């Protein structure tokens, strides 16, 4: 009888231990499992072609009745192309937010305008303008941008720098609610309040979060800026990353990519354009950038491609690669559609002729 009781006690003890382990595992998995995706209103992020052969950025974001325009490159004549694209989408003619990342022509020209091309600030009512706290630029296009921006402020727009937003100063906010469970969040860039030798590092950096998904925008931030961005901000894994600096090898570094581990990447560039490099291997997007991105995703899309390339300042034309790229999500379902085609970069003729996918 004593032996049976001893055996029964051991079995009971074993069952208790198993129950404790199961309970601990249940608590651990609940605490550590990723959050469930959350359905929201439909968010559209549009990466625009710019109507010419030059490299530049312009991104249009829409959720509900909220319209956001990020940058206005690449030349002043891009204003017509951008305005025409927005015409059937921003139907009330009001941009709730305009974000201008830094003072280079290929990001501000359509806002600056000129005698032949009317500024985007004159074509739309802008409610809130967020731009870069520092610049070393004194170019004509930058001076024209400031003139047009300040005129929009005189007409009633609010104007904040990204540093004011991050610090919640002067009426600005670090986070803006765009819709239920969708927000625009200004990140801290070390070069908001520290000088740098690269104008690109002054770029405004921000995320859009939609439920559990994060979309990251870093302008033309370069390697030093990317490293510091990860040190000063708690960045999550990103559903979408707008590649830095048009796919340059001086951006899109492992310091950033290893943290955000993007699932989708959109590159606003003219693939193979000799605008900045006479070496075909140095044109955007570079092989180094492809190699780094390929560690995390093959879902890479590019707006425009150079054609009839002659490596001098004028001898090439441009055509759509993916074209205008629309990333659409309701927080659960995702799609990428190009106005020309929706092939990932690695499956395009340009890529097969000019780049290699790492094994």
Secondary structure by P-SEA (a helix, b strand, c coil): caaaaaaaaaaaaaaaaaaaaaaaaaaaaaaccccccccccbbbbbbccccccbbbbbbbbbcccbbbbccccccccaaaaaaaaaccccccccccbbbbcccccccccccccccccccccccccccbbbbbcccccccaaaaaaaaaaaaaaaabbbbbcaaaaaacccccccccccccccbbbbbbbcccccccccccccbbbbbbbcccbbbbbbccccaaaaaaaaaacccccccccccccccccccccccccccccccbbbbcccccccccccccccccccaaaaaaaaaccccccccccccccccccccbbbbbcccbbbbbbcccccbbbbccccccccccccccccccccc
